[in-house]
């Protein structure tokens, strides 16, 4: 059975923290024959099944070459100029490598990368033995487009030294800022500062610099250790995706490991022990326990416990000290009902063996949640926040449509007068769930059109008679509302069912992806990873595409992303906008005058100083993002930091803003909160944020005008 899914807009970045839940056997990519099979089947699949197949020629090759090196070394720090000269012979051969599964450049580039990082490891140790010079007029450039590779060994070493110097200066300022209120100030020395200047820690600049340098050395040592633990096969997805992303930004290859994270993002639940880990100097360390999860229920595992060994059932324990964190996690994960034994070092230094029976663990914050909002007149309104259009594919667990339906029914018990449906930062999800949720608010009819490249068109309709909520409704969006979120907002806008409020427009992702295991194309039972590729485009029921253009808000309020170039249009190889014929559909018989409601809202917004401050902050954020050159002279570095701090202080009022709304949980959740302190704190924090939310405040005003 084929499922259509949406990928999240923001690509996940590898971090030091991972969730421990389920296990699947990873593909061993040391064997070139398997690697070649992956590339061959990725190429064949995209050539025949992708919505917009590419001409794999020299022009394609040049784009892949540049993109691949950009991924490996974005600021041109690791590779030397002579490396790039050697690589350049392949610039017009990437198409040949792709067509012939030739791994020459893949091996050479990764081998060179490891060699350069090993050189930098030795260089770092030598450079950080003694204080660096912070009196120079050196600068560091954080601009991947305009950075250049070092032409000489001396230039390459200087570039790395500047990176270290920047890190040290950051640490010095952090120490100074964290201790400004401490007593015992002492004069700074060694770099010619004015005699009247003082160090808030009572230490000379030399002492601070030594502490900062040691901190950076420790951090870099950890970086090198983790880097060297990565196997060559771990880089394969970067190489393969340099090809796939030239078809479009949302076509990606996932290794078996990476696919686990994708499945997590789609379902919101996994199997395992229910804990979050971080790598602390080679020890997988417990950072949090999922309330109600197996580890939490068992009771012996504690935050800051260091895991030293892992045993499956009655098998011999395996040491995980120094192991790459993601590999350690895959030993800890496992199927429901199986037992894992963890040997942990407690905070007091003692060791303990802990047996935990794995189970299904749900990630509560990935699911829909609701709140009751009471305005100054005593009227109740509902808020539903949906992080994604999730679907549990094995039939057990949460589906977004069911959870949203439950929240609607519970909010109606509080006699709400209107509903705010919040899809801000919602990157999409499952198409069928999106259609079903839209159906909660319209009485049958088309929701979205989907078109293949050959012109074959399909309509997705709400076929269920009746609605769960027929009152006033506002949909809250921002620039990161994407894909299924845009289908939902567009459908309700086209039906005149709801008023869209938020950023000028949404993200603009109007393409459909499917996800298939590569083994499906290969008639194999081995794990080769997954391929997500674009097969169709979305179109609104009015015929317009959401691709690039997104959904324009009826009521626009600026936000912090207003001046940032983060939309689909900023992505290389994004597919173009187009239009098809409109469908026949009946507008919602709205009792409100949309034009009058929108005009009233615009008049209110124009009078709000808070909105002007948000706009100024958005411009400030854009200015900071555009600053690519940082001075490495301490005096200048400090002055620039202080100027930024002073300029940003005016925006502190944004965090102090109160909208005057009273927030509470639905009745059913209030009963749960009595016995769940974690849920209580989560809701308390969410409500606290909503009480500062001017977009929610204006949404309630709009709902009041719609009545």
Beta strands, then each sheet from edge to edge (+ up, - down):
strand 1: 4-5
strand 2: 17-20
strand 3: 139-141
strand 4: 186-187
strand 5: 198-199
strand 6: 252-254
strand 7: 269-272
strand 8: 275-280
strand 9: 283-289
strand 10: 306-312
strand 11: 318-319
strand 12: 339-345
strand 13: 351-357
strand 14: 359-362
strand 15: 369-374
strand 16: 380-385
strand 17: 418-422
strand 18: 445-451
strand 19: 457-462
strand 20: 472-477
strand 21: 499-502
strand 22: 511-517
strand 23: 530-539
strand 24: 555-556
strand 25: 629-631
strand 26: 662-664
sheet 1: 1+ 22- 23+ 6-
sheet 2: 1+ 22- 23+ 18- 19+
sheet 3: 2+ 8- 9+ 10- 11+
sheet 4: 2+ 8- 9+ 10- 12+ 13-
sheet 5: 3+ 25-
sheet 6: 4+ 5-
sheet 7: 7+ 14-
sheet 8: 24+ 21+ 20+ 17+ 16+ 15- 26+
end
